[in-house]
Amino acid sequence: MSDALAHPPPGWYPDPADPGAQRWWDGIQWGQQRTPILLSTTNDLPGHRVDRVLGVCVGLVANSMGFGKSFSAGLQSMARGEVPQWTEALEAGRQAAMQRLEDHARQLGANAVLALRMDASELAGGLVEFVAYGTAAVVSPAVER
């Protein structure tokens, strides 16, 4: 048997270690590149058709800045303007919630999240909850006729 027959040609294939994701196969081994989950705040995805709806997917995180940053942010908040410590903490929380949402969608076997929403709220002094949620779906490119 020739080597060409032993391995599939280079291309994007379902990732054996991550259902719902695709991973680059270079013809010999798996690469590190994975296709991203498509994210949409709308109920559909232009140029794609929804093949299956898998259910709700969620990414949840509760973030705290810690005493030192929280103390310095409190002092800085007495003046006008942006408080960079809070901005950094909020952005980190948002990114973590989105990553967890994508991870949950992949676990469900999705390649897209539709109707994506995000909320944040204060749980207690200095503790902020972020939740990203949406509909996990399998989509494919729409065929134009």
N, C-alpha and C positions, 0 to 999 in steps of 0.2 A: 504494500500500500504506500502510495507516495505521501510525502509530508503535507502536501496541499490538501489531500483528502482527510488527513488526520485532524486538522484544525479548521474551524470556520474562518472565512476571510475577515480582515479587519473591518470593524464597524461597531455600531451601537447595538447592544444586546441586553435582555433583562439581566439585572444584577443578581447572581445566585445568593448573595449575602444580604440583599436589601430589596424585598418585594416592593414593587411599584416603581422602582428606580431603574434607569438604564445606565450601563457602564460601558466604557470604551474597551474593546478587545482589539489588541494590536496585531492579532494573527498568531501570537505565541502565548501572551499572558494578559491578564487584566490590568488596565491602567488605573490611575487614581481618579480620573475625570468621571463625574456622574452628571446626568442631566438634572437640571434643577426642577423642582416642583413648580408648575405654573400656578401663579396666584392671581386671583381676580376679585375685585370688590363687587362685580356684577354677577348676575345669576347665570350668565352664559359667557362663553369665551369666543370672541370673534375669530373666524377662520377655523374653528374646531367644532366637532360635534361631541355631545356627551354620550358615551357608550354605556356607562354604568354609574349610578350614584351609590356610594358606599356608606354614607351616613355622616354624622357630625364628627369633626376632628377638633381637638383643643390643644392649646399650648398655654400653660399656666406657670407663673413664677411670682414669688414674693421676694422683693429686694429690700435690703437695708444698706445704708451707706456706712454704718459703723459709727462709733462714738467720735473719733477724731475728725472725720470728714463732716459729720453732722454738726459738730460743735463749730467748726470753722465756717460752714455754710450758714449756720444760725447767725454768726457775727456779721457775715457778708450781707445777709438778707436785711440787715438794719439799714443798709444804704440802698439807693435806687439801682435798678438794672438787673441784668441776668446774674444768676448764681450758678457759676460753672460746675460746682460740685453736684448740684441737683440735676443739672442738664446732663452731665455724664452718667449719673446713676439712672436717670430715666431712660436714656438711650440704651444703656446696657440692659435694662429690664425689658425694653421693647424688643431688642434683638434676641434676647434669650427666649421670650415668649414666641416669637416668630419661628425660631429654630425648633422649638419643641412642637409647634404646630406642624411644621414640615416633617419632623420625625414621626409624629403620630399619623399623618396622612400616608407616609410611606409604609408604616406598619399595617395600615388598613389595605394597602395595595393600590393606592391612588397615585396618579401622576399630575393631579391638579387639585386646587382648593378654590371653590366658587363661593360667592356671597361672603367673602372674608370680612370680618369685623374685628375690632380691637377695643378693649376697655381698660381703664386703669382706675384704681381707687386706693385711698389710704386706709390701711387696716388698723394701724396704731401709729403713734408718734414715730416718724422716720421709717416706717415699713410700708412699702407700696406694692400692691398686687397688680400684675399685668395679666390679662387673658386675651389670647387671640383665638378666634373660632371661625369655623366655616363648614362648608359641605365638601367632604372628600369625594372625588370623582375620578373616573378613568375617561380621558378624552383622547380623541385622535383628530388629525387634520381633516377638515371637511373637504369632500370631493366636489368640485364645481362642475356643473353640467352645462 
